[in-house]
Amino acid sequence: MLSPLADPVKLPCGLVLPNRLSKAAMAERIARDNKPSKNLADAYEQWSRGGWGSILTGNVQVDVNHLGTPFDPALHSEYTGQTDLVAEWKAYADRCQKHGTPAIVQICHPGRQSFRGAGSRGIFGDTLAPSAVPMNLGDGLIERLLACLVWTTPREMSRADIEGVIRQFVDTARLMADAGFSGVEIHGAHGYLIDQFLNSKTNLRTDEYGGTPAKRARFVLEILTEIRKVVPATFCIGIKLNSADHSSATFEETMTQIGLLVDAGIDFMEISGGSYEDPVMMAHRDPQNETSEVNHEPKSKRTAAREAFFLEFAKEVRKRYPGLVLMLTGGFRSRVGAESAIRDGACDLVGIGRPAAVEPGFPLRLLDESIEDEEAVCYLNKAPTPFYARWLPRALIGAGAESSYYACQIQRLAKGLATIAPGLS
Ligand SMILES: Cc1cc2nc3c(=O)[nH]c(=O)nc-3n(C[C@H](O)[C@H](O)[C@H](O)COP(=O)(O)O)c2cc1C
């Protein structure tokens, strides 16, 4: 029987993804001048021939003053249709889509999570956030010291700031459409600015952008509506959103916000989870030993087929919003696990991150019927932790080690070098 992973998926905008496997967004950390450099395109050409149904780029920041890492690609100034800028991004889009796979650019503003020195605002420059809530890594002395060293207390955004950032999202999306990308994904997860607005812990505003779940969603809804006005109807607009624990107070609030995004006409929604303060999206699961570091999901005996991190939440979203095209990302390592999530109706698209960084052609193996299920896997060991980082908070070390390790693998891809799965060097 043909794998359901091979099914094409049509999005509401009309874009057809040739199969259900999506290369998830991974910040590449190689754009030295924060532009879509040739080495960035070199890495994406490898994914382009990897048999993916869609390719999500690593986050592109909408303001070069506020970066997630110092080497993120970013928008440097207002976009007014500059032809040289379009040509620069078009060269990148063409390489990403060279072999026919649609590429979708993830657009982001890190808000309070922008490190000191990440961005041209200077190490003492303010970060932006809905409210002046500082980063919190824990109550211990080291945790508090680290948070102060790494981040500044954010400045509460004024109305002008909000309008400015909305315009930057719109400009970036329009540039990506003009450059020939197939769509954008608004990064509304992982504790970045949009997530900060959606979340009542980081959004303490009492104006029309804070208070109720609907008011907290206003920022992202305005971004979505304004982008729609300037891109072609066939240009896809998706969003990445964090899941919420079923037993938490925020669960129903998150469902309300998802409903508003559905009503506003989103083309797909990617479900993830976590932030720098609680980086569960970078958890490591060992399917052979049925252990999970992700605390949002009940552990199950059927883990081999239920390897995805946020499966239960995705199923709940599916139940309430059956027409929404859902992508689920985090933990997929095998054909059996990916097929089971599709057959269970948890999602329509399977997002794959870390395995894609070490095996850019992983879908070719997953979709090859001559390969047995046992071989159609990419299990990964934990990324090694550098010795000097061992005194840092545990969750942060693990997540930092994972993202640094796989960013290095992307850099190897860009150079045409063989990648190395962790523990195999
Ligand atoms: C090196 C690296 C960079 C990442 N950068 C991003 C990013 O730019 N945007 C994003 O939404 N998620 C990012 N992630 C998270 C992944 O998209 C994904 O949610 C996470 O790795 C879990 O999926 P996996 O278990 O398949 O790796 C990154 C992950 C890694 C390993």
PDBQT file of the ligand as one rigid body, heavy atoms in Angstrom, charges set to zero:
ROOT
HETATM    1  C1  LIG A 501      19.477  24.215  14.568  1.00  0.00    +0.000 C 
HETATM    2  C2  LIG A 501      18.011  24.465  14.816  1.00  0.00    +0.000 A 
HETATM    3  C3  LIG A 501      17.482  25.712  14.525  1.00  0.00    +0.000 A 
HETATM    4  C4  LIG A 501      16.105  25.942  14.699  1.00  0.00    +0.000 A 
HETATM    5  N1  LIG A 501      15.601  27.132  14.289  1.00  0.00    +0.000 NA
HETATM    6  C5  LIG A 501      14.259  27.306  14.260  1.00  0.00    +0.000 A 
HETATM    7  C6  LIG A 501      13.690  28.435  13.631  1.00  0.00    +0.000 A 
HETATM    8  O1  LIG A 501      14.387  29.277  13.041  1.00  0.00    +0.000 OA
HETATM    9  N2  LIG A 501      12.340  28.548  13.665  1.00  0.00    +0.000 N 
HETATM   10  C7  LIG A 501      11.536  27.608  14.248  1.00  0.00    +0.000 A 
HETATM   11  O2  LIG A 501      10.310  27.753  14.239  1.00  0.00    +0.000 OA
HETATM   12  N3  LIG A 501      12.048  26.516  14.826  1.00  0.00    +0.000 NA
HETATM   13  C8  LIG A 501      13.378  26.330  14.820  1.00  0.00    +0.000 A 
HETATM   14  N4  LIG A 501      13.894  25.178  15.334  1.00  0.00    +0.000 N 
HETATM   15  C9  LIG A 501      12.984  24.172  15.870  1.00  0.00    +0.000 C 
HETATM   16  C10 LIG A 501      12.561  23.183  14.780  1.00  0.00    +0.000 C 
HETATM   17  O3  LIG A 501      11.810  23.792  13.755  1.00  0.00    +0.000 OA
HETATM   18  C11 LIG A 501      11.707  22.062  15.380  1.00  0.00    +0.000 C 
HETATM   19  O4  LIG A 501      10.530  22.648  15.903  1.00  0.00    +0.000 OA
HETATM   20  C12 LIG A 501      12.460  21.305  16.477  1.00  0.00    +0.000 C 
HETATM   21  O5  LIG A 501      13.787  21.017  16.074  1.00  0.00    +0.000 OA
HETATM   22  C13 LIG A 501      11.747  19.982  16.801  1.00  0.00    +0.000 C 
HETATM   23  O6  LIG A 501      11.685  19.158  15.659  1.00  0.00    +0.000 OA
HETATM   24  P1  LIG A 501      12.665  17.875  15.485  1.00  0.00    +0.000 P 
HETATM   25  O7  LIG A 501      12.462  17.011  16.698  1.00  0.00    +0.000 OA
HETATM   26  O8  LIG A 501      12.217  17.237  14.212  1.00  0.00    +0.000 OA
HETATM   27  O9  LIG A 501      14.048  18.411  15.429  1.00  0.00    +0.000 OA
HETATM   28  C14 LIG A 501      15.266  24.927  15.200  1.00  0.00    +0.000 A 
HETATM   29  C15 LIG A 501      15.817  23.685  15.523  1.00  0.00    +0.000 A 
HETATM   30  C16 LIG A 501      17.168  23.438  15.326  1.00  0.00    +0.000 A 
HETATM   31  C17 LIG A 501      17.716  22.073  15.621  1.00  0.00    +0.000 C 
ENDROOT
TORSDOF 0
